[in-house]
Structures are given as structure tokens and as C-alpha cells.
Amino acid sequence: MAEEIERKFLVDTSWRPQRAGTHIAQGYLCREPERTVRVRIRGDKGYLTIKGKNKGISRLEYEYEIPLKDAEELLQLCERPLVEKTRYLEDWEGFCWEIDVFAGENAGLVVAEIELPSPKTAFARPSWLSDEVSDDARYYNSNLIKMPYSQWKK
């Protein structure tokens, strides 16, 4: 069993990438509240990911590398729009942060995620973090298909 423990934060405008990012295109074959099934192309590799229902900041997650051609074909079966983003990795005080700069219908959204070994793990907050959105379902990638960031009332 694989458990993902993740916290999400908005990123303020002071953040700048420290290294090159990786383009990600992802879509969903299933977006039920109890489970999601995601297809992702990250760089030149394909992945299939199954995630269970969120329980706070935790959920079950199983991810498998699949042939790139299979991922390209499976993305054609996914709901639209696909989620497009560039992912940057930032090391900060013993943790690796994933900063996603969204494109397409979610352009303007920048979210940082940190995976933790337990829900109670303490971590230092980088100065470029803004509000925590871990419990706000609008920021789930699977929900950005149904209601893209560009359609939110500001």
C-alpha cells in the first residue's frame, strides 16, 4: 500500500525557478470522489496513477510508468481540457518542493506541493509560499478540468 501525504500552497510572485522545469500533460479517465485514475506524460515518460479518496492531507496512491505511446493514446480518452503545467523542483531545508506553473485554461495558477512522511511532520516554509490550499478541492488537479482557474471569479 502506498500512502501520499501532501500539503499544497499558493506561490507568491517573488518565486523564481532555480533550475529548468519539466512539461507535464495529464488527463483523467475517472474523477469520482472515491478514486481518480490519471494519465500523465512528464517529459518523455508516461505514467498511470490511481488515487484513493482524500482523508485530510492523506490518500492512497499507486503510480506506474507506462510506455509513452500508451500514455499518448490514453490521453485521447481523457476528459477535456487536459491539465498542462511545468513542474519545477526546489530543495528547501531537507524537503523537495514541487512547484507547478499551470498553462492553458489554468494559466496564472502557481501551486507548491510538499510530500511528507507523516501528517504531523514539521517543515520550514519558504518565503515564497502564500496561503495553504490543501483542503480546498478547487485546487485538486482533477477538479481543474471541471472548473479551470480561468473561470474562477476573482
C-alpha positions, 0 to 999 in steps of 0.5 A: 500500500502506498500512502501520499501525504501532501500539503499544497500552497499558493506561490507568491510572485517573488518565486523564481525557478532555480533550475529548468522545469519539466512539461507535464500533460495529464488527463483523467479517465475517472474523477469520482470522489472515491478514486481518480485514475490519471494519465500523465506524460512528464517529459518523455515518460508516461505514467498511470496513477490511481488515487484513493479518496482524500482523508485530510492531507492523506490518500492512497496512491499507486503510480506506474510508468507506462510506455509513452505511446500508451500514455499518448493514446490514453490521453485521447480518452481523457476528459477535456481540457487536459491539465498542462503545467511545468513542474519545477523542483526546489530543495528547501531545508531537507524537503523537495518542493514541487512547484507547478506553473499551470498553462492553458485554461489554468494559466496564472495558477502557481501551486507548491506541493510538499510530500511528507512522511507523516501528517504531523511532520514539521517543515520550514516554509519558504518565503515564497509560499502564500496561503495553504490550499490543501483542503480546498478541492478547487485546487485538486488537479482533477477538479481543474478540468471541471472548473479551470482557474480561468473561470474562477471569479476573482 
